[in-house]
Amino acid sequence: MTRTPVIRPTANSDCTAVVRIARQLVAAADTYAFEPDVTDAALWAYWSPDTDTQGDGFVTEFDGLVVAMFVIRPNHPGPASHIANASYAVDIAARGKGIGRSIGKQSLLLAAKLGYEAMQFNIVISTNVAAVRLWQSLGFDIVGTIPAGFRMPDGTLVAHHIMHRTL
Ligand SMILES: CC(C)(COP(=O)(O)OP(=O)(O)OC[C@H]1O[C@@H](n2cnc3c(N)ncnc32)[C@H](O)[C@@H]1OP(=O)(O)O)[C@@H](O)C(=O)NCCC(=O)NCCS
């Protein structure tokens, strides 16, 4: 059993835990643009990219449980593939304890190690205060804002940001 949080590559045996956390995001529908009827297989494929999709998936394990996950992938192929994109999620029960900051920092180090020169987030919902603050504190700038770019569960449209930093 792991007594301190450990970040490690995602394994096939993490599927159930990863899908469980991903389902929290789908249910809340206020941070990621997943279809409400997205399948478990599609969620697993998103959070555990393999060599075919050129992505790298990681989980944080604490006390033997997966409590967070992130993926790093090229933001675009070919001539734009030096810029990474990444997605992050912390289990609702484990939020507000520094795990998001830990995986954010680690993902920047890993992305640099993987050869990326910058990181870009394409859709950070403006109402996602925790994420916007976290990314700004880790050196990301808001380089663009899409007005009315995301429909919240109550039907209201809110802006989303494109955030970027060099590595
Ligand atoms: C965003 C997310 C990854 C943050 O993870 P976390 O473990 O809760 O974050 P941490 O405890 O490490 O807090 C990091 C920073 O986030 C901000 N933050 C966290 N919770 C916050 C809250 N409820 N309100 C405002 N800011 C908050 C703070 O700036 C905090 O900085 P601090 O370390 O100086 O206190 C997590 O809330 C999550 O998984 N949300 C759903 C998925 C998501 O939004 N992913 C990112 C999409 S861009």
PDBQT file of the ligand as one rigid body, heavy atoms in Angstrom, charges set to zero:
ROOT
HETATM    1  C1  LIG A 201      -8.956  21.770 -10.924  1.00  0.00    +0.000 C 
HETATM    2  C2  LIG A 201      -8.517  20.609 -10.027  1.00  0.00    +0.000 C 
HETATM    3  C3  LIG A 201      -7.624  19.678 -10.858  1.00  0.00    +0.000 C 
HETATM    4  C4  LIG A 201      -7.726  21.171  -8.828  1.00  0.00    +0.000 C 
HETATM    5  O1  LIG A 201      -7.310  20.076  -8.031  1.00  0.00    +0.000 OA
HETATM    6  P1  LIG A 201      -7.214  20.193  -6.423  1.00  0.00    +0.000 P 
HETATM    7  O2  LIG A 201      -6.505  18.997  -5.917  1.00  0.00    +0.000 OA
HETATM    8  O3  LIG A 201      -8.572  20.441  -5.856  1.00  0.00    +0.000 OA
HETATM    9  O4  LIG A 201      -6.320  21.512  -6.266  1.00  0.00    +0.000 OA
HETATM   10  P2  LIG A 201      -5.295  21.878  -5.095  1.00  0.00    +0.000 P 
HETATM   11  O5  LIG A 201      -5.840  21.441  -3.769  1.00  0.00    +0.000 OA
HETATM   12  O6  LIG A 201      -3.949  21.391  -5.473  1.00  0.00    +0.000 OA
HETATM   13  O7  LIG A 201      -5.305  23.457  -5.156  1.00  0.00    +0.000 OA
HETATM   14  C5  LIG A 201      -4.490  24.120  -6.108  1.00  0.00    +0.000 C 
HETATM   15  C6  LIG A 201      -4.970  25.531  -6.326  1.00  0.00    +0.000 C 
HETATM   16  O8  LIG A 201      -6.237  25.514  -6.967  1.00  0.00    +0.000 OA
HETATM   17  C7  LIG A 201      -7.012  26.619  -6.477  1.00  0.00    +0.000 C 
HETATM   18  N1  LIG A 201      -8.194  26.064  -5.852  1.00  0.00    +0.000 N 
HETATM   19  C8  LIG A 201      -8.410  24.776  -5.473  1.00  0.00    +0.000 A 
HETATM   20  N2  LIG A 201      -9.657  24.652  -5.009  1.00  0.00    +0.000 NA
HETATM   21  C9  LIG A 201     -10.225  25.868  -5.102  1.00  0.00    +0.000 A 
HETATM   22  C10 LIG A 201     -11.515  26.376  -4.800  1.00  0.00    +0.000 A 
HETATM   23  N3  LIG A 201     -12.480  25.588  -4.319  1.00  0.00    +0.000 N 
HETATM   24  N4  LIG A 201     -11.756  27.677  -5.064  1.00  0.00    +0.000 NA
HETATM   25  C11 LIG A 201     -10.808  28.477  -5.567  1.00  0.00    +0.000 A 
HETATM   26  N5  LIG A 201      -9.565  28.065  -5.881  1.00  0.00    +0.000 NA
HETATM   27  C12 LIG A 201      -9.290  26.776  -5.636  1.00  0.00    +0.000 A 
HETATM   28  C13 LIG A 201      -6.185  27.377  -5.497  1.00  0.00    +0.000 C 
HETATM   29  O9  LIG A 201      -5.563  28.428  -6.213  1.00  0.00    +0.000 OA
HETATM   30  C14 LIG A 201      -5.171  26.346  -5.057  1.00  0.00    +0.000 C 
HETATM   31  O10 LIG A 201      -3.986  27.010  -4.752  1.00  0.00    +0.000 OA
HETATM   32  P3  LIG A 201      -3.290  26.871  -3.301  1.00  0.00    +0.000 P 
HETATM   33  O11 LIG A 201      -2.471  25.632  -3.430  1.00  0.00    +0.000 OA
HETATM   34  O12 LIG A 201      -2.471  28.111  -3.210  1.00  0.00    +0.000 OA
HETATM   35  O13 LIG A 201      -4.392  26.786  -2.304  1.00  0.00    +0.000 OA
HETATM   36  C15 LIG A 201      -9.751  19.833  -9.444  1.00  0.00    +0.000 C 
HETATM   37  O14 LIG A 201     -10.613  20.764  -8.857  1.00  0.00    +0.000 OA
HETATM   38  C16 LIG A 201     -10.534  19.037 -10.479  1.00  0.00    +0.000 C 
HETATM   39  O15 LIG A 201     -10.217  17.883 -10.764  1.00  0.00    +0.000 OA
HETATM   40  N6  LIG A 201     -11.598  19.661 -11.036  1.00  0.00    +0.000 N 
HETATM   41  C17 LIG A 201     -12.437  18.976 -12.025  1.00  0.00    +0.000 C 
HETATM   42  C18 LIG A 201     -11.696  18.763 -13.338  1.00  0.00    +0.000 C 
HETATM   43  C19 LIG A 201     -11.045  20.041 -13.838  1.00  0.00    +0.000 C 
HETATM   44  O16 LIG A 201     -11.564  21.121 -13.682  1.00  0.00    +0.000 OA
HETATM   45  N7  LIG A 201      -9.853  19.857 -14.455  1.00  0.00    +0.000 N 
HETATM   46  C20 LIG A 201      -9.120  20.976 -15.034  1.00  0.00    +0.000 C 
HETATM   47  C21 LIG A 201      -9.748  21.418 -16.297  1.00  0.00    +0.000 C 
HETATM   48  S1  LIG A 201      -8.874  22.798 -17.025  1.00  0.00    +0.000 SA
ENDROOT
TORSDOF 0
